[in-house]
């Protein structure tokens, strides 16, 4: 069950983020501003910039899948400096996530998941997905979205939510 609530959602939200980056690229070209301005922007002085928000969103998705399944995640050097490089990172993360199946998550709900900063404490896989991985992914994608919106990029809720699986 955790597969359905994590991997497809990670892929969807990273795809939406990728589409938002497309809009940022168009915006920068139309306004004749250096995209670097957008990439270095932040909402508060003590907050990570746009580049780091995208990096963390990708890391959150890939490391959550890795921790929930025990499969090794790819590493990224965090050296992205351009929109195309960020888009490549998103694409690489999505490619990694697409390799997972529901069967990979068969034992994930009860798996003990910890991180060094949790000082020996752990969450079950279910708790980790619900209380850490999904909220963290949404936080960083929302913050990246908000940075662009704050800078004038014309993005809205439909861009953030992406395609919905409506039924008739």
C-alpha positions in Angstrom: 0.0 0.0 0.0 2.9 2.4 0.7 4.0 2.2 -2.9 0.7 3.7 -4.1 1.0 6.6 -1.7 4.6 7.4 -2.3 6.2 6.6 -5.6 3.4 7.6 -8.0 2.9 10.8 -5.9 6.7 11.5 -5.9 6.7 11.1 -9.7 3.7 13.3 -10.2 4.9 16.1 -8.0 8.4 16.1 -9.5 6.9 16.1 -13.0 4.8 19.1 -11.9 7.9 20.8 -10.6 9.6 20.1 -13.9 6.7 21.8 -15.8 7.0 24.8 -13.4 10.7 25.0 -14.3 9.7 25.2 -18.0 7.5 28.2 -17.1 10.4 29.8 -15.3 12.6 29.4 -18.3 10.0 31.0 -20.6 9.5 33.8 -18.1 13.2 34.6 -17.8 13.5 34.7 -21.6 10.4 36.9 -22.1 11.5 39.4 -19.4 15.1 39.3 -20.6 16.3 38.5 -17.1 19.1 36.1 -16.2 17.6 32.9 -14.9 20.3 32.9 -12.3 18.2 35.6 -10.5 15.4 33.1 -10.1 17.7 30.2 -9.2 19.4 32.2 -6.4 16.1 33.6 -5.0 14.7 32.7 -1.6 11.7 33.8 0.3 13.6 34.6 3.5 17.2 35.4 4.2 17.7 32.2 6.3 16.0 29.9 3.8 17.5 27.8 1.1 17.5 29.2 -2.4 15.4 27.9 -5.3 18.2 25.5 -6.5 18.5 23.9 -3.1 14.7 23.5 -2.8 14.7 21.5 -6.0 17.7 19.4 -5.0 16.0 18.6 -1.6 12.7 17.7 -3.3 14.5 15.2 -5.5 16.6 13.9 -2.6 13.5 13.5 -0.5 11.7 11.4 -3.1 14.6 9.1 -4.0 15.8 8.6 -0.4 12.3 7.9 0.8 11.9 5.1 -1.8 15.4 3.9 -0.9 14.8 3.8 2.8 11.4 2.2 2.5 12.7 -0.6 0.3 16.3 -1.0 1.3 17.4 -0.3 -2.3 20.4 1.9 -2.9 19.6 5.4 -4.2 21.7 7.2 -6.8 23.8 10.1 -5.6 23.8 13.6 -6.9 26.7 16.0 -6.4 24.5 19.1 -5.8 26.4 21.1 -8.4 23.4 22.2 -10.5 23.6 25.9 -11.5 21.1 26.2 -14.4 17.5 25.3 -15.2 18.6 22.6 -17.6 20.8 21.0 -14.9 17.9 21.1 -12.4 15.6 19.5 -15.0 18.2 16.8 -15.6 18.3 16.1 -11.9 14.5 15.8 -11.7 14.5 13.5 -14.8 17.2 11.3 -13.2 15.2 11.1 -10.0 12.0 10.2 -11.8 13.9 7.5 -13.8 15.1 6.0 -10.6 11.6 6.0 -9.1 10.0 4.4 -12.1 12.1 1.3 -11.5 10.1 0.5 -8.3 7.1 -1.8 -8.1 4.5 -2.4 -5.4 6.3 -5.6 -4.6 9.4 -3.7 -3.6 7.4 -2.1 -0.8 5.9 -5.4 0.5 7.7 -5.2 3.9 8.1 -1.4 4.0 5.3 -0.5 6.5 7.0 -2.0 9.5 10.6 -1.3 8.4 12.5 0.7 11.0 13.7 4.0 9.5 16.2 6.3 11.1 18.5 9.1 10.2 21.6 10.4 12.1 19.9 13.6 13.2 17.1 11.5 14.9 19.7 10.5 17.5 18.8 6.8 17.6 15.1 7.2 17.3 13.2 5.6 14.4 9.8 5.6 12.6 8.1 2.7 11.0 8.0 2.9 7.2 4.3 3.8 7.4 5.0 6.6 9.9 8.1 7.8 7.9 6.0 8.1 4.7 3.1 9.8 6.4 4.9 12.1 8.8 8.2 12.8 7.1 8.6 11.9 3.4 5.4 13.2 1.9 5.2 16.4 4.0 8.9 17.1 3.3 8.5 16.7 -0.5 5.4 18.9 -0.5 7.2 21.5 1.6 10.2 21.9 -0.8 8.1 21.8 -3.9 5.7 24.4 -2.5 8.6 26.6 -1.5 10.2 26.3 -5.0 6.8 27.2 -6.5 6.4 30.1 -4.1 9.9 31.5 -4.9 9.0 31.6 -8.6 5.6 33.0 -8.0 7.0 35.7 -5.8 9.4 36.6 -8.6 6.5 37.0 -11.1 6.5 33.7 -12.9 2.9 33.0 -13.8 2.2 29.7 -12.1 -0.9 28.8 -10.3 -2.5 26.0 -8.3 -3.2 23.9 -11.4 0.5 24.0 -12.2 1.3 22.8 -8.7 -1.4 20.1 -8.6 -0.9 18.9 -12.2 -3.3 16.6 -14.0 -6.0 15.1 -11.9 -7.4 11.6 -12.4 -11.0 12.9 -12.9 -13.7 10.3 -13.7 -17.0 10.7 -15.6 
